[in-house]
């Protein structure tokens, strides 16, 4: 209990510092996703609430977290192809959140036999909620801000998890489930207030989403990269973590190796924008590979096992943060958050499930499972390296837009067209991610005048919206 309290204060202090240095719009994006994700970690994803209240461990051989995870991943994949761009992200989030609350309340009074289908429905609802959240995350945040925002989200989610774990330890079993629903009501209040107070210029309209989606190669590179990385995560959950837990002297693992995960998130959140884009993922892959190799030769040496644990936590802080910000950046470039987040996160989750299954097979079939897991993981990670520069080339365009709007060259204008000085100023501010209202204030013009300028700009480039402009620039590059 003391260690949990220390952990709570550490995470809470770091998070509050970051939180109060965020604009109100960013703050709401952080709170909505962070608290909701904390609920997921605390309950359906192998959380302490589930461990203390679940009436059954398995249903026809499938655990409740596995049922949740499978339908969570499946919903991402299906929604990526069938969810039309015209669906309001706000309505999608509200409807899926309310349904989640109803399902959670239903669990309070349902028999054990109904828990599996309810968990399947929770998996679907949570996927739809995250897809809705992906729209403001992709369009309302500049590239250089995404690392900080996502780091804050993950820190908050872990804070909610720790607080829930602490509460679960002191509450009676009958009170655990009712109390664990409180984060969902908090998210609903924040979401409703955010929608109510949002100005029309701050919303993301369906026109901001493109019909064409993303080129198949880009989506394939992203999906294969995340699938490979998180297949190794499945091996970790099945082989390494249980081995660490079984080492009686490694009780510190669950209390203190959490610290490097948080410290890496804080560092990247504050200074990650100064690093080269590919450095975190290369470092994360290297640390993950080293952890498998060290684990394969560590035996029962307590120091080696502790170093393995620290390497794992650090690598997944890097890779978790990298994966979310990468998907958001690509979705912003191509104007397809439903497609990018749906396929990428679906592939990521299915890969974790596949890694866990394969890890179980290794445990059952060979006494050399440590060496085999290390060799397999190292081979997969090595094969993923060529994908990184291919994805990087796609992100260079977006970074150029953030740092140097002059990339809108004369060659992209329609024949006979030219930009005025005022139009160049508007484009510069537009590409920095400012809303119409803010741009009008900065240039001391009315919003109606600004809209007239924007119509002229889009006409001169032969596009209808900013996303089309970005797509044309990528094609030109």
Secondary structure, 3 states (H helix, E strand, C coil): CHHHHHHHHHHHHHHHHHHCCCCHHHHHHHHHHHHHHHHHHHCCCCCHHHHHHCCCCEECCEEHHHHHHHHHHHHHHHHHHHCCCCCCHHHHHHHHHHHHHHHHHHHHHCCHHHHHHHHHHHHHHHHHHHHHHHHHHHHCCCHHHHHHHHHHHHHHHHHHHHHHHHHHHHCCHHHHHHHHCHHHHHHHHHHHHHHHHCCHHHCCCHHHCCCCCCCHHHHHHHHHHHHHHHHHHHHHHHHHHHHHHHCHHHCCHHHHCHHHHHHHHHHHHHHHHHCCCCHHHHHHHHHHHHHHHHHHHHCCCHHHHHHHHHHHHHHHHHHHHHHHHHHHHHHHHHCCHHHHHHHHHHHHHHHHHHHHHHHHHHHHHCCCHHHHHHHHHHHHHHHHHHHHHHHHHHHHHHHHHHHCHHHCCHHHCCCCCCCCHHHHHHHHHHHCCCCHHHHHHHHCCCHHHHHHHHHHHHHHHCCCCHHHHHHHHHHHC
